Amino acid sequence: MFGMASLAQMHRSGPHFKTRPPRQPLGGKPFAKGVVLKTLIKKPKKPNSANRKCVLVRLSTGKEMVAYVPGIGHNLQEHNIVLCRVGRSQDLPARFRLA
């Protein structure tokens, strides 16, 4: 017969928290292939001012995300296939960039 745990037993084991599964849009892999859905121009966060080139990408994992396009100029358009990697642009809300 198992009854309720005593206060001393509950205090000894400590509180129980549910662990959240990690958010891994790339499925834990370093790179993921994706298809460009739309090209975007984003404004950076507070002290900076510019127009950052970004793309909306549907990954091979099925998730959609915004990725930063590095470098000067690009010729990306809808339906292009790109390779995404994890890595922030420090002044943008995007968590990914194109490799």
GROMACS elastic network, one bead per residue, 0.5 to 0.9 nm:
[ bonds ]
;  ai    aj funct       b0    kb
    2     5     6  0.86217   500
    3     6     6  0.89589   500
    5     8     6  0.80874   500
    5     9     6  0.59803   500
    5    10     6  0.63619   500
    6     9     6  0.52147   500
    6    10     6  0.63116   500
    6    11     6  0.85953   500
    7    10     6  0.51229   500
    7    11     6  0.60070   500
    7    12     6  0.84957   500
    8    11     6  0.50754   500
    8    12     6  0.60787   500
    8    13     6  0.87762   500
    9    12     6  0.50860   500
    9    13     6  0.63801   500
    9    14     6  0.86467   500
   10    13     6  0.53708   500
   10    14     6  0.60953   500
   10    15     6  0.76298   500
   11    14     6  0.52256   500
   11    15     6  0.78210   500
   13    16     6  0.83146   500
   20    23     6  0.87454   500
   21    24     6  0.89313   500
   23    27     6  0.86040   500
   23    28     6  0.89954   500
   24    27     6  0.51540   500
   24    28     6  0.56639   500
   24    29     6  0.84952   500
   25    28     6  0.75216   500
   25    29     6  0.89803   500
   25    59     6  0.83329   500
   25    61     6  0.73141   500
   25    62     6  0.88155   500
   25    63     6  0.65807   500
   25    64     6  0.85671   500
   25    65     6  0.84213   500
   26    29     6  0.55867   500
   26    30     6  0.71668   500
   26    31     6  0.67849   500
   26    32     6  0.59150   500
   26    59     6  0.77495   500
   26    60     6  0.84796   500
   26    61     6  0.67436   500
   26    63     6  0.84755   500
   26    84     6  0.85410   500
   26    85     6  0.80309   500
   26    86     6  0.80778   500
   27    30     6  0.86297   500
   27    32     6  0.84551   500
   27    61     6  0.70027   500
   28    31     6  0.88443   500
   29    32     6  0.71429   500
   29    85     6  0.87691   500
   30    84     6  0.85589   500
   30    85     6  0.60231   500
   30    86     6  0.67843   500
   31    83     6  0.65999   500
   31    84     6  0.55596   500
   31    86     6  0.73144   500
   31    99     6  0.81896   500
   32    59     6  0.65460   500
   32    60     6  0.66168   500
   32    61     6  0.78602   500
   32    82     6  0.84889   500
   32    83     6  0.57534   500
   32    84     6  0.53062   500
   32    85     6  0.66319   500
   33    58     6  0.85898   500
   33    59     6  0.58514   500
   33    60     6  0.56613   500
   33    61     6  0.85668   500
   33    81     6  0.70408   500
   33    82     6  0.58800   500
   33    84     6  0.62179   500
   34    57     6  0.58068   500
   34    58     6  0.52909   500
   34    60     6  0.56067   500
   34    61     6  0.85849   500
   34    62     6  0.89465   500
   34    64     6  0.88764   500
   34    80     6  0.84092   500
   34    81     6  0.57282   500
   34    82     6  0.53598   500
   34    83     6  0.62059   500
   34    84     6  0.69825   500
   35    56     6  0.84831   500
   35    57     6  0.54348   500
   35    58     6  0.53264   500
   35    59     6  0.65379   500
   35    60     6  0.81346   500
   35    78     6  0.77295   500
   35    79     6  0.55960   500
   35    80     6  0.57079   500
   35    82     6  0.61740   500
   35    83     6  0.87584   500
   36    39     6  0.74275   500
   36    55     6  0.64686   500
   36    56     6  0.59247   500
   36    58     6  0.65910   500
   36    59     6  0.89069   500
   36    76     6  0.78282   500
   36    77     6  0.67938   500
   36    78     6  0.51550   500
   36    79     6  0.52032   500
   36    80     6  0.54109   500
   36    81     6  0.64170   500
   36    82     6  0.71137   500
   37    55     6  0.73513   500
   37    56     6  0.54161   500
   37    57     6  0.55519   500
   37    58     6  0.67875   500
   37    64     6  0.89478   500
   37    77     6  0.80443   500
   37    78     6  0.52493   500
   37    79     6  0.63425   500
   37    80     6  0.83339   500
   38    54     6  0.87925   500
   38    55     6  0.57505   500
   38    56     6  0.51793   500
   38    57     6  0.74015   500
   38    77     6  0.70139   500
   38    78     6  0.56382   500
   38    79     6  0.85093   500
   39    53     6  0.75503   500
   39    54     6  0.60519   500
   39    56     6  0.62572   500
   39    57     6  0.89617   500
   39    76     6  0.74620   500
   39    77     6  0.65818   500
   39    78     6  0.73408   500
   40    52     6  0.83381   500
   40    53     6  0.61470   500
   40    55     6  0.53586   500
   40    56     6  0.71226   500
   40    66     6  0.86591   500
   41    51     6  0.59520   500
   41    52     6  0.55438   500
   41    54     6  0.58195   500
   41    55     6  0.81331   500
   42    50     6  0.84279   500
   42    51     6  0.57969   500
   42    52     6  0.51718   500
   42    53     6  0.65253   500
   42    54     6  0.67734   500
   42    92     6  0.77454   500
   43    48     6  0.85685   500
   43    49     6  0.68681   500
   43    50     6  0.61697   500
   43    51     6  0.52940   500
   43    52     6  0.61729   500
   43    91     6  0.88297   500
   43    92     6  0.75115   500
   44    47     6  0.82530   500
   44    48     6  0.60164   500
   44    49     6  0.61235   500
   44    50     6  0.65745   500
   44    51     6  0.72079   500
   44    52     6  0.69475   500
   44    90     6  0.88515   500
   44    91     6  0.51870   500
   44    92     6  0.50682   500
   44    93     6  0.78672   500
   45    48     6  0.61429   500
   45    49     6  0.77571   500
   45    90     6  0.87725   500
   45    91     6  0.52132   500
   45    92     6  0.60562   500
   45    93     6  0.77649   500
   46    49     6  0.76676   500
   46    91     6  0.81040   500
   47    91     6  0.87625   500
   48    91     6  0.73034   500
   52    68     6  0.75412   500
   52    69     6  0.80013   500
   52    70     6  0.89119   500
   52    92     6  0.80975   500
   53    67     6  0.88871   500
   53    68     6  0.63074   500
   53    69     6  0.56660   500
   53    70     6  0.78145   500
   53    73     6  0.84927   500
   53    74     6  0.87111   500
   54    66     6  0.66102   500
   54    67     6  0.55369   500
   54    69     6  0.53080   500
   54    70     6  0.86524   500
   54    94     6  0.85108   500
   54    97     6  0.84834   500
   55    65     6  0.83261   500
   55    66     6  0.56569   500
   55    67     6  0.54497   500
   55    68     6  0.65496   500
   55    69     6  0.70637   500
   55    76     6  0.83871   500
   55    77     6  0.87747   500
   56    64     6  0.69661   500
   56    65     6  0.57162   500
   56    67     6  0.64450   500
   57    63     6  0.83025   500
   57    64     6  0.55397   500
   57    65     6  0.54570   500
   57    66     6  0.61540   500
   57    67     6  0.70077   500
   57    82     6  0.82873   500
   57    84     6  0.86827   500
   58    61     6  0.80981   500
   58    62     6  0.62842   500
   58    63     6  0.57390   500
   58    65     6  0.66154   500
   58    66     6  0.89593   500
   59    62     6  0.53103   500
   59    63     6  0.54552   500
   59    64     6  0.61136   500
   59    65     6  0.77665   500
   59    84     6  0.82738   500
   60    63     6  0.74947   500
   61    64     6  0.88380   500
   65    94     6  0.80973   500
   65    95     6  0.86444   500
   65    96     6  0.81019   500
   66    93     6  0.87741   500
   66    94     6  0.58075   500
   66    95     6  0.77050   500
   66    96     6  0.70588   500
   66    97     6  0.83373   500
   67    84     6  0.73873   500
   67    85     6  0.87308   500
   67    88     6  0.88279   500
   67    94     6  0.58901   500
   67    95     6  0.69767   500
   67    98     6  0.64068   500
   68    88     6  0.80717   500
   68    89     6  0.70060   500
   68    92     6  0.82519   500
   68    94     6  0.66360   500
   68    95     6  0.82109   500
   68    96     6  0.63028   500
   68    98     6  0.63483   500
   69    72     6  0.88754   500
   69    73     6  0.87492   500
   69    74     6  0.77764   500
   69    97     6  0.60650   500
   69    98     6  0.56755   500
   69    99     6  0.85662   500
   70    73     6  0.84370   500
   70    74     6  0.86525   500
   70    89     6  0.89169   500
   70    97     6  0.71840   500
   70    98     6  0.70184   500
   70    99     6  0.84486   500
   71    74     6  0.77273   500
   76    79     6  0.87720   500
   76    80     6  0.64731   500
   76    81     6  0.89710   500
   76    82     6  0.89014   500
   77    80     6  0.59539   500
   78    81     6  0.88772   500
   82    98     6  0.68953   500
   82    99     6  0.78389   500
   83    97     6  0.87174   500
   83    98     6  0.57793   500
   83    99     6  0.55412   500
   84    96     6  0.67572   500
   84    97     6  0.58104   500
   84    99     6  0.55814   500
   85    96     6  0.58311   500
   85    97     6  0.56567   500
   85    98     6  0.60304   500
   85    99     6  0.60186   500
   86    95     6  0.65086   500
   86    97     6  0.63965   500
   86    98     6  0.85820   500
   87    94     6  0.87101   500
   87    95     6  0.58971   500
   87    97     6  0.59096   500
   87    98     6  0.89584   500
   88    91     6  0.83328   500
   88    92     6  0.74778   500
   88    93     6  0.79979   500
   88    94     6  0.62878   500
   88    96     6  0.54955   500
   88    97     6  0.67802   500
   89    92     6  0.55067   500
   89    93     6  0.77718   500
   89    94     6  0.68471   500
   89    95     6  0.71783   500
   89    96     6  0.76772   500
   89    97     6  0.75537   500
   90    93     6  0.80255   500
   90    94     6  0.87489   500
   91    94     6  0.87839   500
   92    95     6  0.80648   500
   94    97     6  0.78293   500
